[in-house]
Amino acid sequence: MGDRLLPADRSEPAAYFQPHATPPGTEGHIISVLDGVTQIGQFSVVALDLGERDGIEIGHVMRVFQKGIVIRDEVSNKYGDTVRLPDEDAGLVMIFRTYEKISFGLVMKATRAIHINDFVRSP
């Protein structure tokens, strides 16, 4: 009960496009991966929480980052002080399909295992 039917999307996929950088300041997250695996590698298809309303176009290339971990601050004199390490580069994603609020990309390069919730930003 409560299901809705929508017409099938009959748009043709883009056969030719030029890879190019996203506008500066663009940032989002990997929200899903095809096949539902936990670690994402090269040539995996991922879904991003960015879409056409965010200015994402077919051919956009974005860099994947993993948030830096928090460690104990060994330099501080205060007990319990922590410091966050810098974010680490994990790879590149190229967008091949866009919708209003979501887009799909292909992991073109992975320098380490990529995970859901890792973030993407302009290269």
GROMACS elastic network, one bead per residue, 0.5 to 0.9 nm:
[ bonds ]
;  ai    aj funct       b0    kb
    1     4     6  0.89723   500
    6     9     6  0.87439   500
    7    10     6  0.86429   500
    9    12     6  0.88049   500
   12    15     6  0.83793   500
   13    96     6  0.84141   500
   13    97     6  0.75241   500
   14    17     6  0.68793   500
   14    58     6  0.78072   500
   14    96     6  0.77736   500
   14    97     6  0.81300   500
   17    58     6  0.70430   500
   17    59     6  0.58979   500
   17    96     6  0.88229   500
   18    58     6  0.83532   500
   18    59     6  0.56674   500
   18    60     6  0.83371   500
   19    58     6  0.80352   500
   19    60     6  0.57307   500
   19    61     6  0.63259   500
   19    94     6  0.73128   500
   19    95     6  0.86060   500
   20    59     6  0.59534   500
   20    60     6  0.50270   500
   20    61     6  0.58036   500
   20    62     6  0.89920   500
   20    94     6  0.88003   500
   21    24     6  0.83537   500
   21    59     6  0.81937   500
   21    60     6  0.53519   500
   21    61     6  0.51091   500
   21    62     6  0.67716   500
   21   122     6  0.65144   500
   21   123     6  0.65296   500
   22    25     6  0.83870   500
   22    26     6  0.66010   500
   22    55     6  0.81782   500
   22    56     6  0.71109   500
   22    57     6  0.82150   500
   22    60     6  0.54770   500
   22    61     6  0.63621   500
   22    62     6  0.67191   500
   22   121     6  0.80179   500
   22   122     6  0.54032   500
   22   123     6  0.75389   500
   23    26     6  0.59949   500
   23    55     6  0.79930   500
   23    56     6  0.87023   500
   23   122     6  0.66468   500
   24    27     6  0.88464   500
   24   121     6  0.82796   500
   24   122     6  0.57333   500
   24   123     6  0.82486   500
   25   121     6  0.71193   500
   25   122     6  0.64469   500
   26    50     6  0.89181   500
   26    54     6  0.80172   500
   26    55     6  0.86131   500
   26    56     6  0.88449   500
   26    62     6  0.88045   500
   26   120     6  0.81693   500
   26   121     6  0.54486   500
   26   122     6  0.56387   500
   27    50     6  0.81104   500
   27    62     6  0.88019   500
   27   119     6  0.71072   500
   27   120     6  0.56115   500
   27   122     6  0.68598   500
   28    48     6  0.68080   500
   28    49     6  0.59069   500
   28    50     6  0.60492   500
   28   118     6  0.87254   500
   28   119     6  0.55831   500
   28   120     6  0.52682   500
   28   121     6  0.64619   500
   29    47     6  0.85604   500
   29    48     6  0.56470   500
   29    49     6  0.57424   500
   29    50     6  0.77695   500
   29    64     6  0.87457   500
   29   116     6  0.77648   500
   29   117     6  0.54660   500
   29   118     6  0.57907   500
   29   120     6  0.56541   500
   29   121     6  0.85646   500
   30    33     6  0.78633   500
   30    46     6  0.66107   500
   30    47     6  0.58739   500
   30    49     6  0.66457   500
   30    64     6  0.87404   500
   30   115     6  0.76482   500
   30   116     6  0.52725   500
   30   117     6  0.51256   500
   30   118     6  0.57629   500
   30   119     6  0.60632   500
   30   120     6  0.72071   500
   31    46     6  0.75312   500
   31    47     6  0.56740   500
   31    48     6  0.55251   500
   31    49     6  0.63182   500
   31   116     6  0.55801   500
   31   117     6  0.59030   500
   31   118     6  0.83936   500
   32    36     6  0.72139   500
   32    45     6  0.87655   500
   32    46     6  0.57301   500
   32    47     6  0.50499   500
   32    48     6  0.72282   500
   32   115     6  0.89792   500
   32   116     6  0.60831   500
   32   117     6  0.83541   500
   33    36     6  0.54354   500
   33    37     6  0.68094   500
   33    38     6  0.83094   500
   33    40     6  0.73822   500
   33    44     6  0.73535   500
   33    45     6  0.59515   500
   33    47     6  0.60914   500
   33   115     6  0.88254   500
   33   116     6  0.73990   500
   34    37     6  0.75106   500
   34    44     6  0.71448   500
   34    45     6  0.55549   500
   34    46     6  0.61709   500
   34    47     6  0.80042   500
   35    45     6  0.87944   500
   37    40     6  0.69177   500
   37   115     6  0.89784   500
   38   114     6  0.85131   500
   38   115     6  0.63304   500
   38   116     6  0.73035   500
   39   113     6  0.56919   500
   39   114     6  0.56770   500
   39   115     6  0.52771   500
   39   116     6  0.79039   500
   40    43     6  0.86807   500
   40    44     6  0.62501   500
   40    45     6  0.85186   500
   40    46     6  0.83085   500
   40   107     6  0.82862   500
   40   110     6  0.83098   500
   40   112     6  0.89113   500
   40   113     6  0.58223   500
   40   115     6  0.58405   500
   40   116     6  0.80604   500
   41    44     6  0.57800   500
   41    91     6  0.89590   500
   41   107     6  0.69913   500
   41   108     6  0.88928   500
   41   109     6  0.78952   500
   41   110     6  0.57889   500
   41   111     6  0.85888   500
   41   112     6  0.77030   500
   41   113     6  0.59518   500
   41   114     6  0.63865   500
   41   115     6  0.89767   500
   42    45     6  0.88842   500
   42    91     6  0.83911   500
   42    92     6  0.89276   500
   42   106     6  0.80529   500
   42   107     6  0.51921   500
   42   108     6  0.57619   500
   42   109     6  0.53653   500
   42   110     6  0.52115   500
   42   111     6  0.86279   500
   42   113     6  0.89379   500
   43   106     6  0.57975   500
   43   108     6  0.57894   500
   43   109     6  0.76067   500
   43   110     6  0.86598   500
   44   105     6  0.83826   500
   44   106     6  0.58418   500
   44   107     6  0.54380   500
   44   108     6  0.82229   500
   45    93     6  0.89304   500
   45   104     6  0.68165   500
   45   105     6  0.56927   500
   45   107     6  0.64007   500
   46    93     6  0.84455   500
   46   103     6  0.84374   500
   46   104     6  0.56814   500
   46   105     6  0.53921   500
   46   106     6  0.64138   500
   46   107     6  0.73664   500
   46   116     6  0.87739   500
   47    50     6  0.86428   500
   47   102     6  0.68616   500
   47   103     6  0.57348   500
   47   105     6  0.63959   500
   48    51     6  0.77755   500
   48   101     6  0.88411   500
   48   102     6  0.57651   500
   48   103     6  0.53597   500
   48   104     6  0.62199   500
   48   105     6  0.74732   500
   48   119     6  0.89201   500
   48   120     6  0.83725   500
   49   101     6  0.65930   500
   49   102     6  0.50734   500
   49   103     6  0.69070   500
   50    53     6  0.77424   500
   50    54     6  0.59419   500
   50    55     6  0.82299   500
   50    56     6  0.67480   500
   50    98     6  0.85526   500
   50    99     6  0.86945   500
   50   100     6  0.82333   500
   50   101     6  0.57485   500
   50   103     6  0.59789   500
   51    54     6  0.53431   500
   51    55     6  0.67288   500
   51    56     6  0.53163   500
   51    57     6  0.78792   500
   51    98     6  0.58183   500
   51    99     6  0.54877   500
   51   103     6  0.52253   500
   51   104     6  0.89482   500
   52    55     6  0.50044   500
   52    57     6  0.66167   500
   52    98     6  0.63056   500
   52    99     6  0.58525   500
   52   101     6  0.64512   500
   52   102     6  0.75875   500
   52   103     6  0.79685   500
   53    56     6  0.73299   500
   53    99     6  0.84431   500
   53   100     6  0.55787   500
   53   101     6  0.64065   500
   54   100     6  0.82487   500
   54   101     6  0.77067   500
   56    59     6  0.87836   500
   56    60     6  0.67794   500
   56    95     6  0.80990   500
   56    98     6  0.71279   500
   56    99     6  0.89299   500
   56   103     6  0.77610   500
   57    60     6  0.57490   500
   57    95     6  0.71596   500
   57    96     6  0.82011   500
   57    97     6  0.79801   500
   57    98     6  0.66075   500
   57   103     6  0.87576   500
   58    61     6  0.89479   500
   58    94     6  0.80563   500
   58    95     6  0.53083   500
   58    96     6  0.50233   500
   58    97     6  0.59044   500
   58    98     6  0.65381   500
   58   103     6  0.88282   500
   58   105     6  0.89687   500
   59    94     6  0.60149   500
   59    95     6  0.52726   500
   59    96     6  0.60535   500
   59    97     6  0.86471   500
   60    93     6  0.82959   500
   60    94     6  0.56921   500
   60    95     6  0.53629   500
   60    96     6  0.80718   500
   60   105     6  0.89687   500
   61    92     6  0.68590   500
   61    93     6  0.56577   500
   61    95     6  0.64220   500
   61   105     6  0.87455   500
   61   121     6  0.89879   500
   61   122     6  0.75138   500
   61   123     6  0.72849   500
   62    91     6  0.86099   500
   62    92     6  0.57258   500
   62    93     6  0.52727   500
   62    94     6  0.64181   500
   62    95     6  0.81651   500
   62   120     6  0.59349   500
   62   121     6  0.55086   500
   62   122     6  0.51776   500
   62   123     6  0.55373   500
   63    89     6  0.73406   500
   63    90     6  0.76021   500
   63    91     6  0.58560   500
   63    93     6  0.63242   500
   63    94     6  0.89358   500
   63   119     6  0.83949   500
   63   120     6  0.54348   500
   63   121     6  0.55457   500
   63   122     6  0.61621   500
   63   123     6  0.51466   500
   64    88     6  0.85835   500
   64    89     6  0.61355   500
   64    90     6  0.52889   500
   64    91     6  0.50279   500
   64    92     6  0.56558   500
   64    93     6  0.69904   500
   64   110     6  0.85681   500
   64   114     6  0.79158   500
   64   118     6  0.68755   500
   64   119     6  0.57914   500
   64   121     6  0.67344   500
   64   123     6  0.87366   500
   65    68     6  0.88790   500
   65    87     6  0.62220   500
   65    88     6  0.54230   500
   65    90     6  0.52167   500
   65    91     6  0.72370   500
   65   114     6  0.83717   500
   65   118     6  0.60401   500
   65   119     6  0.54385   500
   65   120     6  0.60609   500
   65   121     6  0.78423   500
   66    69     6  0.88488   500
   66    87     6  0.56150   500
   66    88     6  0.51884   500
   66    89     6  0.65091   500
   66    90     6  0.64767   500
   66   114     6  0.76673   500
   66   115     6  0.82626   500
   66   117     6  0.85778   500
   66   118     6  0.52268   500
   66   119     6  0.65806   500
   66   120     6  0.88512   500
   67    84     6  0.88952   500
   67    85     6  0.82826   500
   67    86     6  0.73802   500
   67    88     6  0.66150   500
   67   118     6  0.70373   500
   67   119     6  0.77941   500
   68    84     6  0.60068   500
   68    88     6  0.63432   500
   69    83     6  0.84324   500
   69    84     6  0.56603   500
   69    85     6  0.55587   500
   69    86     6  0.78574   500
   69    87     6  0.80301   500
   70    73     6  0.89933   500
   70    82     6  0.64381   500
   70    83     6  0.55791   500
   70    85     6  0.62336   500
   71    74     6  0.87796   500
   71    81     6  0.87360   500
   71    82     6  0.54979   500
   71    83     6  0.56042   500
   71    84     6  0.63684   500
   71    85     6  0.74731   500
   72    75     6  0.89994   500
   72    80     6  0.68446   500
   72    81     6  0.61205   500
   72    83     6  0.62983   500
   72    84     6  0.88011   500
   73    76     6  0.57541   500
   73    77     6  0.87022   500
   73    78     6  0.87258   500
   73    79     6  0.87329   500
   73    80     6  0.76851   500
   73    81     6  0.54283   500
   73    83     6  0.55387   500
   73    84     6  0.89621   500
   74    77     6  0.79535   500
   74    81     6  0.82377   500
   74    82     6  0.82871   500
   75    78     6  0.89174   500
   76    79     6  0.77729   500
   76    80     6  0.89859   500
   76    81     6  0.66865   500
   76    82     6  0.85708   500
   77    81     6  0.82498   500
   78    81     6  0.59379   500
   84    87     6  0.87221   500
   85    88     6  0.86985   500
   89    92     6  0.88618   500
   89   111     6  0.75656   500
   89   112     6  0.83327   500
   90   109     6  0.82220   500
   90   110     6  0.57456   500
   90   111     6  0.51415   500
   90   112     6  0.53444   500
   90   113     6  0.71525   500
   90   114     6  0.64315   500
   90   118     6  0.88903   500
   91   107     6  0.73005   500
   91   108     6  0.74298   500
   91   111     6  0.55004   500
   91   112     6  0.73392   500
   91   113     6  0.88972   500
   91   114     6  0.78403   500
   92   106     6  0.84282   500
   92   107     6  0.58441   500
   92   108     6  0.55184   500
   92   109     6  0.50738   500
   92   110     6  0.66414   500
   92   111     6  0.89158   500
   92   120     6  0.85344   500
   92   123     6  0.84443   500
   93   105     6  0.57690   500
   93   106     6  0.54032   500
   93   108     6  0.55554   500
   93   109     6  0.72238   500
   93   110     6  0.88714   500
   93   120     6  0.82000   500
   94   104     6  0.84143   500
   94   105     6  0.51060   500
   94   106     6  0.53130   500
   94   107     6  0.65395   500
   94   108     6  0.66649   500
   95    98     6  0.74143   500
   95   103     6  0.68303   500
   95   104     6  0.57371   500
   95   106     6  0.64294   500
   95   107     6  0.89547   500
   96   103     6  0.77836   500
   96   104     6  0.60652   500
   96   105     6  0.54684   500
   96   106     6  0.71097   500
   97   102     6  0.88336   500
   97   103     6  0.56776   500
   97   104     6  0.51756   500
   97   105     6  0.69595   500
   98   101     6  0.81237   500
   98   102     6  0.63208   500
   98   104     6  0.63794   500
   98   105     6  0.88439   500
   99   102     6  0.53103   500
   99   103     6  0.57671   500
   99   104     6  0.86415   500
  100   103     6  0.80556   500
  105   108     6  0.88886   500
  106   109     6  0.89815   500
  107   110     6  0.68983   500
  110   113     6  0.68386   500
  110   114     6  0.72576   500
  111   114     6  0.85968   500
  114   117     6  0.89977   500
  114   118     6  0.68557   500
  115   118     6  0.56837   500
  116   119     6  0.84899   500
  120   123     6  0.88022   500
